[in-house]
Amino acid sequence: MVHSKDKGQKNCFFSEKNENLLNVNVKAMIEAAPQRKLVLYIDDEPKNLTSFKSVFRRHYEVYLAASADEGMDIMTQIPIQLVITDQRMPKVTGVEFLEKINDKFPDVSRILLTGYSDFDAIIDAINKGRIFKYVAKPWKAEELKHTIDTALELSILKKYNKELIDTLQKTNYELDRFIYRAAHDLRGPIANLLGLINLTKIEEDLHTIKHYNQLKEHTVKRMDSFIHDIVDYSGNIRLGLEKNHIDFQVVVDNVIKQNEFLPNFTKIKKEVWVEQSTEFVNDKNRLEVILNNLIRNAIRFSVDTDREPFLRVEVRSGEEKAVISVIDNGEGIEPEYQDKIFEMFFRAGDNSRDASGLGLFIVKDILAKIGGSITVESEKYKGSTFTVELPNLKNEQQ
C-alpha cells in the first residue's frame, strides 16, 4: 500500500447570513470542503498501480491496492471518497468488489475500468455496483482526471446531503418538542391569569384586589421572560454569525445593569475582573445572551443566609480565545443534575419554578454555533462556577 505525503488539511471559516437552510450554494460548499481528496485505486497489475500513482499523486491523496481484500482493508481504515477498480482481477472482480461495499460505504463514489468488450460487466456495474462511471482501458490521463474530479464532487455532495438530512431531522424533532412544551408552559400561566382576573371581578376588598394584581403582575413577568427566551432560541437558529469587536468590560457591565430589577439584585455583591490584552472578535449579541442567562441565574439562585451573596465575573481574553467565568456562592446544583441542566426545559430547585428551563439550553446551543464550550463546577449550598470558552475570530477568513 502506497500513499502520498501531502496530507495537509486547510480549515476554512465562512460566515453564514440569513439564508434558508435549504438554499445551499453547491459551489461554495464544495470549495469549503476539506482539501484532502482520498482516492483508492485497485488493480492486480503492479505496473498499472505505479502508472496511476505517478500521474495523479500531485492531484489526490492516492492509496493503492493489488487486490480486493487489500482494498477493503484500506477502506476500513481510511475515509476514502472515491474507488477506482479494474474489472478483471483474480478471485474477486471489480463489479463484485463494488457490490460488496454498497451497504458499508454507500457514500463512496465508484469508477470501473474495463475493456470495450466487457459489456456484461458494464451492465452489472451499473445495476449492482452503483458506479458513477465506467472508463474504457487504456485510459487517458486528462479524461480520467476530469472524471475523477466530477466523482469527488459527487462524493462531497452525498456527504453534505446526508449531513443536511440529519440536521433537518434533528431540527424537526427539537422543534416538535419545543412547540409542545412551549404551548404547555404558556397555557399554565394564561389559565392562572384568567383565574385571577375572574376572582378580581367578584372581589370587593381592596387589599385582596391589590394582592390579586400583584399575582397577575408576577404571572405576566413570568410569561414575558419565557417569550424572551423563545426569541433568543429562535434568533440563534435563524440568524447568521455576526463578527463584532468586543470590549468585555463594557459588555459585562451592560448585562449586569440589565438585571438590576431582579429580586435580590441589591443584596448581592458584584465584582467584574477583565484582562483583555488584544482585539477580540465574535458575535456580540450572542455573547450578551450567554452572559445574561448566566448572570440572571446567579442572581435568581442566590441564597438568603448569614453569608454575603456575591456574583463575580472574570474574563481572560487573548489571541486565540476568551475564557469567561461566572462565579456565585448561591444555591448550587446537585451532582445528579449537573449533566441535565443544559437540556431543553430542564428545571431543578425551588427557585427554578418561575424559570422557562430554556436559559442554559440556549447558552449551549449558541456556543455550539459559534465554536465555543461551557463547563460547570458546583456544590450544593456553596455555589457554582460556569466557565465559557469563546474562539477569537479576528484572524478568520471573512
C-alpha positions as a Markdown table, in Angstrom:
| # | Residue | x | y | z |
|---|---|---|---|---|
| 1 | Met | 0.0 | 0.0 | 0.0 |
| 2 | Val | 1.4 | 3.4 | -1.0 |
| 3 | His | 0.1 | 6.8 | -0.2 |
| 4 | Ser | 1.1 | 10.3 | -0.8 |
| 5 | Lys | 3.0 | 12.5 | 1.6 |
| 6 | Asp | 0.7 | 15.5 | 1.1 |
| 7 | Lys | -2.0 | 15.1 | 3.7 |
| 8 | Gly | -2.4 | 18.8 | 4.6 |
| 9 | Gln | -5.9 | 19.9 | 5.5 |
| 10 | Lys | -6.9 | 23.5 | 5.3 |
| 11 | Asn | -9.5 | 24.7 | 7.7 |
| 12 | Cys | -11.9 | 27.2 | 6.3 |
| 13 | Phe | -14.3 | 29.6 | 8.0 |
| 14 | Phe | -17.1 | 31.3 | 6.2 |
| 15 | Ser | -19.8 | 33.3 | 7.8 |
| 16 | Glu | -23.4 | 32.4 | 7.3 |
| 17 | Lys | -26.0 | 35.1 | 6.5 |
| 18 | Asn | -29.7 | 35.0 | 6.9 |
| 19 | Glu | -30.3 | 32.2 | 4.4 |
| 20 | Asn | -32.9 | 29.5 | 4.3 |
| 21 | Leu | -31.3 | 26.2 | 5.4 |
| 22 | Leu | -32.2 | 24.6 | 2.1 |
| 23 | Asn | -30.8 | 27.4 | -0.1 |
| 24 | Val | -27.4 | 25.7 | -0.4 |
| 25 | Asn | -24.7 | 27.1 | -2.7 |
| 26 | Val | -23.2 | 23.9 | -4.1 |
| 27 | Lys | -20.1 | 25.5 | -5.5 |
| 28 | Ala | -19.3 | 27.3 | -2.2 |
| 29 | Met | -20.0 | 24.1 | -0.3 |
| 30 | Ile | -17.5 | 22.1 | -2.4 |
| 31 | Glu | -14.9 | 24.8 | -2.1 |
| 32 | Ala | -15.3 | 24.8 | 1.7 |
| 33 | Ala | -14.9 | 21.1 | 1.9 |
| 34 | Pro | -11.7 | 19.6 | 3.3 |
| 35 | Gln | -8.9 | 19.7 | 0.8 |
| 36 | Arg | -7.9 | 16.1 | 1.2 |
| 37 | Lys | -9.1 | 14.1 | -1.9 |
| 38 | Leu | -8.7 | 10.5 | -1.0 |
| 39 | Val | -8.7 | 8.1 | -4.0 |
| 40 | Leu | -8.3 | 4.3 | -3.8 |
| 41 | Tyr | -7.1 | 2.5 | -6.9 |
| 42 | Ile | -7.3 | -1.3 | -7.1 |
| 43 | Asp | -5.5 | -3.3 | -9.8 |
| 44 | Asp | -3.7 | -6.6 | -9.7 |
| 45 | Glu | -1.1 | -5.3 | -12.2 |
| 46 | Pro | 1.8 | -3.6 | -10.4 |
| 47 | Lys | 2.8 | -1.5 | -13.4 |
| 48 | Asn | -0.8 | -0.1 | -13.6 |
| 49 | Leu | -0.6 | 0.8 | -9.9 |
| 50 | Thr | 2.7 | 2.6 | -10.4 |
| 51 | Ser | 1.5 | 4.4 | -13.5 |
| 52 | Phe | -1.7 | 5.7 | -11.8 |
| 53 | Lys | 0.3 | 6.8 | -8.8 |
| 54 | Ser | 2.9 | 8.7 | -10.8 |
| 55 | Val | 0.2 | 10.5 | -12.9 |
| 56 | Phe | -2.2 | 11.5 | -10.1 |
| 57 | Arg | -0.2 | 11.8 | -6.9 |
| 58 | Arg | 0.1 | 15.6 | -7.2 |
| 59 | His | -3.7 | 16.0 | -7.5 |
| 60 | Tyr | -5.0 | 13.5 | -5.0 |
| 61 | Glu | -4.1 | 11.5 | -1.9 |
| 62 | Val | -3.7 | 8.2 | -3.6 |
| 63 | Tyr | -4.0 | 4.8 | -2.0 |
| 64 | Leu | -3.1 | 1.7 | -3.9 |
| 65 | Ala | -4.3 | -1.9 | -3.5 |
| 66 | Ala | -3.3 | -5.0 | -5.5 |
| 67 | Ser | -6.4 | -7.0 | -4.6 |
| 68 | Ala | -10.0 | -6.6 | -3.4 |
| 69 | Asp | -9.1 | -7.8 | 0.1 |
| 70 | Glu | -6.3 | -5.2 | 0.4 |
| 71 | Gly | -8.7 | -2.5 | -0.9 |
| 72 | Met | -11.3 | -3.4 | 1.7 |
| 73 | Asp | -8.6 | -3.2 | 4.5 |
| 74 | Ile | -7.7 | 0.3 | 3.3 |
| 75 | Met | -11.4 | 1.4 | 3.2 |
| 76 | Thr | -12.0 | 0.3 | 6.8 |
| 77 | Gln | -9.1 | 2.5 | 8.0 |
| 78 | Ile | -9.1 | 5.5 | 5.7 |
| 79 | Pro | -12.2 | 7.7 | 4.8 |
| 80 | Ile | -11.9 | 7.0 | 1.1 |
| 81 | Gln | -14.0 | 9.3 | -1.1 |
| 82 | Leu | -13.6 | 7.5 | -4.5 |
| 83 | Val | -12.8 | 4.0 | -5.5 |
| 84 | Ile | -11.4 | 3.2 | -8.9 |
| 85 | Thr | -11.1 | -0.5 | -9.6 |
| 86 | Asp | -10.1 | -2.7 | -12.6 |
| 87 | Gln | -12.7 | -5.2 | -13.6 |
| 88 | Arg | -10.6 | -8.2 | -14.5 |
| 89 | Met | -8.9 | -9.3 | -11.3 |
| 90 | Pro | -8.4 | -12.8 | -9.9 |
| 91 | Lys | -10.7 | -14.1 | -7.1 |
| 92 | Val | -12.9 | -11.0 | -7.0 |
| 93 | Thr | -13.8 | -8.9 | -10.0 |
| 94 | Gly | -14.2 | -5.2 | -9.8 |
| 95 | Val | -18.0 | -5.4 | -10.0 |
| 96 | Glu | -18.1 | -8.0 | -7.2 |
| 97 | Phe | -16.0 | -5.7 | -5.0 |
| 98 | Leu | -18.2 | -2.6 | -5.7 |
| 99 | Glu | -21.3 | -4.6 | -4.9 |
| 100 | Lys | -19.7 | -5.8 | -1.7 |
| 101 | Ile | -19.1 | -2.2 | -0.5 |
| 102 | Asn | -22.6 | -0.9 | -1.3 |
| 103 | Asp | -24.0 | -1.2 | 2.2 |
| 104 | Lys | -20.9 | -0.4 | 4.2 |
| 105 | Phe | -19.7 | 2.6 | 2.2 |
| 106 | Pro | -22.8 | 3.9 | 0.4 |
| 107 | Asp | -21.5 | 7.5 | 0.0 |
| 108 | Val | -18.2 | 6.5 | -1.7 |
| 109 | Ser | -18.2 | 7.2 | -5.5 |
| 110 | Arg | -17.1 | 4.4 | -7.8 |
| 111 | Ile | -15.4 | 4.2 | -11.2 |
| 112 | Leu | -14.9 | 0.9 | -13.1 |
| 113 | Leu | -12.0 | 0.4 | -15.5 |
| 114 | Thr | -13.0 | -2.1 | -18.2 |
| 115 | Gly | -12.2 | -3.3 | -21.7 |
| 116 | Tyr | -14.5 | -2.4 | -24.6 |
| 117 | Ser | -15.7 | -6.0 | -24.9 |
| 118 | Asp | -16.9 | -6.3 | -21.2 |
| 119 | Phe | -20.5 | -5.2 | -21.9 |
| 120 | Asp | -21.9 | -7.7 | -19.3 |
| 121 | Ala | -19.5 | -6.3 | -16.7 |
| 122 | Ile | -20.7 | -2.7 | -17.5 |
| 123 | Ile | -24.3 | -3.7 | -17.1 |
| 124 | Asp | -23.6 | -5.4 | -13.8 |
| 125 | Ala | -21.5 | -2.4 | -12.6 |
| 126 | Ile | -24.5 | -0.1 | -13.2 |
| 127 | Asn | -27.1 | -2.4 | -11.7 |
| 128 | Lys | -25.1 | -4.0 | -8.8 |
| 129 | Gly | -22.0 | -1.9 | -8.3 |
| 130 | Arg | -23.8 | 1.5 | -8.5 |
| 131 | Ile | -20.9 | 3.0 | -10.3 |
| 132 | Phe | -20.6 | 6.7 | -11.2 |
| 133 | Lys | -19.0 | 5.9 | -14.5 |
| 134 | Tyr | -17.0 | 3.3 | -16.3 |
| 135 | Val | -13.8 | 4.1 | -18.1 |
| 136 | Ala | -12.5 | 2.1 | -21.1 |
| 137 | Lys | -8.9 | 0.9 | -21.0 |
| 138 | Pro | -6.4 | 2.2 | -21.8 |
| 139 | Trp | -7.4 | 5.4 | -20.0 |
| 140 | Lys | -6.2 | 8.9 | -21.0 |
| 141 | Ala | -4.9 | 10.9 | -18.1 |
| 142 | Glu | -6.7 | 14.2 | -18.9 |
| 143 | Glu | -10.1 | 12.5 | -19.4 |
| 144 | Leu | -9.7 | 10.3 | -16.3 |
| 145 | Lys | -8.8 | 13.3 | -14.2 |
| 146 | His | -11.9 | 15.1 | -15.3 |
| 147 | Thr | -14.0 | 12.0 | -14.4 |
| 148 | Ile | -12.2 | 11.7 | -11.0 |
| 149 | Asp | -12.9 | 15.4 | -10.2 |
| 150 | Thr | -16.5 | 15.1 | -11.0 |
| 151 | Ala | -16.8 | 11.9 | -9.0 |
| 152 | Leu | -15.2 | 13.5 | -6.0 |
| 153 | Glu | -17.6 | 16.4 | -6.2 |
| 154 | Leu | -20.4 | 13.8 | -6.2 |
| 155 | Ser | -18.9 | 12.2 | -3.1 |
| 156 | Ile | -18.8 | 15.6 | -1.3 |
| 157 | Leu | -22.4 | 16.3 | -2.3 |
| 158 | Lys | -23.5 | 12.9 | -0.9 |
| 159 | Lys | -21.8 | 13.6 | 2.4 |
| 160 | Tyr | -23.3 | 17.1 | 2.8 |
| 161 | Asn | -26.7 | 15.8 | 1.7 |
| 162 | Lys | -26.6 | 13.2 | 4.4 |
| 163 | Glu | -25.5 | 15.8 | 7.0 |
| 164 | Leu | -28.2 | 18.1 | 5.9 |
| 165 | Ile | -30.9 | 15.4 | 6.2 |
| 166 | Asp | -29.5 | 14.5 | 9.7 |
| 167 | Thr | -29.6 | 18.2 | 10.7 |
| 168 | Leu | -33.2 | 18.6 | 9.4 |
| 169 | Gln | -34.4 | 15.5 | 11.2 |
| 170 | Lys | -32.8 | 16.7 | 14.5 |
| 171 | Thr | -34.2 | 20.2 | 14.0 |
| 172 | Asn | -37.7 | 18.9 | 13.3 |
| 173 | Tyr | -37.5 | 16.7 | 16.4 |
| 174 | Glu | -36.4 | 19.6 | 18.6 |
| 175 | Leu | -39.0 | 21.9 | 17.0 |
| 176 | Asp | -41.8 | 19.5 | 17.7 |
| 177 | Arg | -40.7 | 19.0 | 21.3 |
| 178 | Phe | -40.2 | 22.7 | 21.7 |
| 179 | Ile | -43.6 | 23.7 | 20.4 |
| 180 | Tyr | -45.3 | 21.1 | 22.6 |
| 181 | Arg | -43.5 | 22.2 | 25.8 |
| 182 | Ala | -43.8 | 25.9 | 25.0 |
| 183 | Ala | -47.5 | 25.6 | 24.5 |
| 184 | His | -47.9 | 23.6 | 27.7 |
| 185 | Asp | -45.8 | 26.1 | 29.7 |
| 186 | Leu | -47.6 | 29.1 | 28.3 |
| 187 | Arg | -51.1 | 27.7 | 28.9 |
| 188 | Gly | -50.4 | 27.3 | 32.6 |
| 189 | Pro | -49.7 | 31.0 | 33.3 |
| 190 | Ile | -52.5 | 32.0 | 31.0 |
| 191 | Ala | -55.0 | 29.8 | 32.9 |
| 192 | Asn | -53.7 | 31.2 | 36.2 |
| 193 | Leu | -54.1 | 34.8 | 34.9 |
| 194 | Leu | -57.6 | 34.2 | 33.7 |
| 195 | Gly | -58.5 | 32.7 | 37.1 |
| 196 | Leu | -57.1 | 35.8 | 38.9 |
| 197 | Ile | -59.0 | 38.1 | 36.6 |
| 198 | Asn | -62.3 | 36.3 | 37.4 |
| 199 | Leu | -61.5 | 36.5 | 41.1 |
| 200 | Thr | -60.8 | 40.2 | 40.8 |
| 201 | Lys | -64.1 | 40.8 | 39.1 |
| 202 | Ile | -66.1 | 39.5 | 42.1 |
| 203 | Glu | -63.8 | 40.7 | 44.9 |
| 204 | Glu | -64.8 | 43.9 | 46.7 |
| 205 | Asp | -62.0 | 44.0 | 49.3 |
| 206 | Leu | -59.3 | 46.5 | 48.0 |
| 207 | His | -56.5 | 44.7 | 49.9 |
| 208 | Thr | -57.4 | 41.4 | 48.3 |
| 209 | Ile | -57.7 | 43.0 | 44.9 |
| 210 | Lys | -54.2 | 44.5 | 45.3 |
| 211 | His | -52.9 | 41.1 | 46.2 |
| 212 | Tyr | -54.5 | 39.6 | 43.1 |
| 213 | Asn | -53.0 | 42.3 | 40.9 |
| 214 | Gln | -49.5 | 41.5 | 42.3 |
| 215 | Leu | -50.0 | 37.9 | 41.4 |
| 216 | Lys | -51.1 | 38.9 | 37.9 |
| 217 | Glu | -48.1 | 41.1 | 37.5 |
| 218 | His | -45.9 | 38.2 | 38.6 |
| 219 | Thr | -47.5 | 35.9 | 36.1 |
| 220 | Val | -47.2 | 38.4 | 33.3 |
| 221 | Lys | -43.5 | 38.9 | 34.1 |
| 222 | Arg | -43.0 | 35.1 | 34.0 |
| 223 | Met | -44.6 | 34.9 | 30.6 |
| 224 | Asp | -42.6 | 37.8 | 29.3 |
| 225 | Ser | -39.4 | 36.1 | 30.4 |
| 226 | Phe | -40.4 | 32.9 | 28.8 |
| 227 | Ile | -41.2 | 34.7 | 25.5 |
| 228 | His | -37.8 | 36.5 | 25.7 |
| 229 | Asp | -36.1 | 33.1 | 25.9 |
| 230 | Ile | -38.2 | 31.8 | 22.9 |
| 231 | Val | -37.0 | 34.8 | 20.9 |
| 232 | Asp | -33.3 | 34.1 | 21.9 |
| 233 | Tyr | -33.7 | 30.5 | 20.9 |
| 234 | Ser | -35.3 | 31.4 | 17.5 |
| 235 | Gly | -32.7 | 34.0 | 16.8 |
| 236 | Asn | -29.8 | 31.6 | 17.3 |
| 237 | Ile | -31.3 | 29.2 | 14.8 |
| 238 | Arg | -32.4 | 31.7 | 12.3 |
| 239 | Leu | -29.7 | 34.4 | 12.2 |
| 240 | Gly | -26.2 | 34.0 | 10.8 |
| 241 | Leu | -23.0 | 34.6 | 12.7 |
| 242 | Glu | -22.0 | 38.3 | 13.1 |
| 243 | Lys | -18.5 | 39.4 | 13.8 |
| 244 | Asn | -18.1 | 42.3 | 16.2 |
| 245 | His | -15.2 | 43.9 | 18.0 |
| 246 | Ile | -15.9 | 43.2 | 21.7 |
| 247 | Asp | -14.9 | 45.2 | 24.8 |
| 248 | Phe | -15.6 | 42.7 | 27.6 |
| 249 | Gln | -15.7 | 45.3 | 30.3 |
| 250 | Val | -18.4 | 47.2 | 28.6 |
| 251 | Val | -20.4 | 44.1 | 27.7 |
| 252 | Val | -20.3 | 42.6 | 31.2 |
| 253 | Asp | -21.2 | 45.9 | 32.8 |
| 254 | Asn | -24.2 | 46.4 | 30.5 |
| 255 | Val | -25.5 | 42.9 | 31.1 |
| 256 | Ile | -25.3 | 43.3 | 34.8 |
| 257 | Lys | -27.2 | 46.6 | 34.6 |
| 258 | Gln | -29.9 | 44.9 | 32.5 |
| 259 | Asn | -30.7 | 42.6 | 35.5 |
| 260 | Glu | -30.8 | 45.4 | 38.2 |
| 261 | Phe | -34.6 | 45.0 | 38.6 |
| 262 | Leu | -34.4 | 41.3 | 39.6 |
| 263 | Pro | -35.3 | 40.4 | 43.2 |
| 264 | Asn | -32.1 | 40.2 | 45.4 |
| 265 | Phe | -30.1 | 42.3 | 42.9 |
| 266 | Thr | -29.2 | 45.0 | 45.5 |
| 267 | Lys | -28.3 | 42.4 | 48.2 |
| 268 | Ile | -25.6 | 40.8 | 46.0 |
| 269 | Lys | -22.0 | 41.9 | 46.0 |
| 270 | Lys | -21.0 | 42.2 | 42.3 |
| 271 | Glu | -17.4 | 42.0 | 41.1 |
| 272 | Val | -16.1 | 42.2 | 37.5 |
| 273 | Trp | -12.5 | 41.5 | 36.6 |
| 274 | Val | -11.4 | 41.7 | 32.9 |
| 275 | Glu | -8.0 | 41.0 | 31.4 |
| 276 | Gln | -8.1 | 41.9 | 27.7 |
| 277 | Ser | -4.8 | 42.4 | 26.1 |
| 278 | Thr | -5.7 | 42.2 | 22.4 |
| 279 | Glu | -8.6 | 42.8 | 20.0 |
| 280 | Phe | -11.3 | 40.2 | 20.3 |
| 281 | Val | -13.9 | 39.4 | 17.6 |
| 282 | Asn | -17.0 | 37.3 | 17.9 |
| 283 | Asp | -20.8 | 37.7 | 17.9 |
| 284 | Lys | -21.6 | 40.4 | 20.4 |
| 285 | Asn | -25.4 | 39.8 | 20.5 |
| 286 | Arg | -24.9 | 36.1 | 21.2 |
| 287 | Leu | -22.3 | 36.8 | 23.8 |
| 288 | Glu | -24.8 | 39.1 | 25.6 |
| 289 | Val | -27.4 | 36.4 | 25.6 |
| 290 | Ile | -24.9 | 33.9 | 27.1 |
| 291 | Leu | -23.9 | 36.3 | 29.8 |
| 292 | Asn | -27.4 | 37.4 | 30.5 |
| 293 | Asn | -28.6 | 33.9 | 31.2 |
| 294 | Leu | -25.6 | 33.0 | 33.4 |
| 295 | Ile | -25.7 | 36.3 | 35.4 |
| 296 | Arg | -29.5 | 36.1 | 35.7 |
| 297 | Asn | -29.3 | 32.6 | 37.1 |
| 298 | Ala | -26.6 | 33.6 | 39.6 |
| 299 | Ile | -28.9 | 36.4 | 40.9 |
| 300 | Arg | -32.0 | 34.2 | 40.9 |
| 301 | Phe | -30.3 | 31.3 | 42.7 |
| 302 | Ser | -28.6 | 33.4 | 45.3 |
| 303 | Val | -29.2 | 32.2 | 48.9 |
| 304 | Asp | -30.5 | 34.4 | 51.7 |
| 305 | Thr | -28.3 | 33.3 | 54.6 |
| 306 | Asp | -25.8 | 34.8 | 57.0 |
| 307 | Arg | -23.0 | 34.8 | 54.4 |
| 308 | Glu | -23.0 | 37.7 | 52.0 |
| 309 | Pro | -24.1 | 36.6 | 48.5 |
| 310 | Phe | -21.8 | 37.5 | 45.7 |
| 311 | Leu | -21.5 | 37.4 | 41.9 |
| 312 | Arg | -18.1 | 37.5 | 40.2 |
| 313 | Val | -17.4 | 37.7 | 36.5 |
| 314 | Glu | -13.9 | 37.0 | 35.4 |
| 315 | Val | -12.7 | 37.4 | 31.8 |
| 316 | Arg | -9.3 | 36.4 | 30.3 |
| 317 | Ser | -9.1 | 37.4 | 26.7 |
| 318 | Gly | -6.2 | 36.5 | 24.4 |
| 319 | Glu | -5.2 | 36.0 | 20.8 |
| 320 | Glu | -6.8 | 32.6 | 20.4 |
| 321 | Lys | -9.8 | 32.6 | 22.8 |
| 322 | Ala | -11.5 | 34.2 | 25.8 |
| 323 | Val | -12.3 | 32.4 | 29.0 |
| 324 | Ile | -15.2 | 33.7 | 30.9 |
| 325 | Ser | -16.1 | 32.5 | 34.4 |
| 326 | Val | -19.4 | 33.4 | 36.2 |
| 327 | Ile | -19.0 | 32.6 | 39.9 |
| 328 | Asp | -21.5 | 32.7 | 42.7 |
| 329 | Asn | -22.0 | 31.4 | 46.2 |
| 330 | Gly | -25.7 | 30.7 | 45.8 |
| 331 | Glu | -27.9 | 27.6 | 45.9 |
| 332 | Gly | -25.6 | 25.3 | 43.9 |
| 333 | Ile | -26.6 | 22.3 | 41.8 |
| 334 | Glu | -26.8 | 18.7 | 43.0 |
| 335 | Pro | -24.3 | 16.3 | 41.3 |
| 336 | Glu | -27.0 | 14.2 | 39.7 |
| 337 | Tyr | -28.5 | 17.3 | 37.9 |
| 338 | Gln | -25.2 | 18.8 | 36.6 |
| 339 | Asp | -25.3 | 16.8 | 33.3 |
| 340 | Lys | -29.0 | 17.7 | 32.8 |
| 341 | Ile | -29.1 | 21.4 | 33.3 |
| 342 | Phe | -28.3 | 22.1 | 29.7 |
| 343 | Glu | -31.3 | 20.1 | 28.4 |
| 344 | Met | -34.3 | 21.8 | 27.0 |
| 345 | Phe | -36.9 | 22.8 | 29.6 |
| 346 | Phe | -35.0 | 21.2 | 32.5 |
| 347 | Arg | -35.7 | 22.8 | 35.9 |
| 348 | Ala | -34.1 | 21.9 | 39.2 |
| 349 | Gly | -34.5 | 23.6 | 42.6 |
| 350 | Asp | -37.2 | 25.7 | 44.3 |
| 351 | Asn | -36.1 | 28.9 | 42.6 |
| 352 | Ser | -36.5 | 27.5 | 39.2 |
| 353 | Arg | -40.3 | 27.2 | 39.2 |
| 354 | Asp | -40.7 | 30.5 | 37.5 |
| 355 | Ala | -37.9 | 29.9 | 35.0 |
| 356 | Ser | -38.5 | 28.7 | 31.5 |
| 357 | Gly | -36.0 | 25.9 | 31.6 |
| 358 | Leu | -34.5 | 27.2 | 28.4 |
| 359 | Gly | -31.7 | 29.5 | 29.6 |
| 360 | Leu | -28.8 | 27.1 | 29.8 |
| 361 | Phe | -30.1 | 25.1 | 26.8 |
| 362 | Ile | -29.9 | 28.3 | 24.8 |
| 363 | Val | -26.4 | 29.1 | 26.1 |
| 364 | Lys | -25.1 | 25.7 | 25.0 |
| 365 | Asp | -26.9 | 25.9 | 21.7 |
| 366 | Ile | -25.4 | 29.3 | 21.0 |
| 367 | Leu | -21.9 | 28.1 | 21.9 |
| 368 | Ala | -22.2 | 25.1 | 19.6 |
| 369 | Lys | -23.0 | 27.6 | 16.7 |
| 370 | Ile | -20.0 | 29.9 | 17.4 |
| 371 | Gly | -17.5 | 27.2 | 18.2 |
| 372 | Gly | -17.4 | 27.7 | 22.0 |
| 373 | Ser | -17.9 | 25.5 | 25.0 |
| 374 | Ile | -19.2 | 25.6 | 28.6 |
| 375 | Thr | -18.4 | 23.6 | 31.8 |
| 376 | Val | -19.8 | 23.8 | 35.3 |
| 377 | Glu | -18.4 | 23.2 | 38.7 |
| 378 | Ser | -21.0 | 23.3 | 41.5 |
| 379 | Glu | -21.6 | 22.2 | 45.1 |
| 380 | Lys | -25.0 | 22.3 | 46.8 |
| 381 | Tyr | -25.4 | 25.3 | 49.0 |
| 382 | Lys | -21.9 | 26.5 | 48.3 |
| 383 | Gly | -22.3 | 28.0 | 44.8 |
| 384 | Ser | -21.5 | 27.4 | 41.1 |
| 385 | Thr | -18.8 | 28.4 | 38.6 |
| 386 | Phe | -19.8 | 28.4 | 34.9 |
| 387 | Thr | -16.8 | 28.6 | 32.6 |
| 388 | Val | -17.3 | 29.6 | 28.9 |
| 389 | Glu | -14.6 | 29.5 | 26.2 |
| 390 | Leu | -15.1 | 31.5 | 23.0 |
| 391 | Pro | -12.8 | 31.5 | 20.0 |
| 392 | Asn | -11.3 | 34.8 | 18.8 |
| 393 | Leu | -12.4 | 35.1 | 15.2 |
| 394 | Lys | -10.3 | 38.2 | 14.3 |
| 395 | Asn | -8.0 | 36.3 | 12.1 |
| 396 | Glu | -10.6 | 34.0 | 10.5 |
| 397 | Gln | -11.5 | 34.4 | 6.8 |
| 398 | Gln | -14.4 | 36.6 | 6.1 |
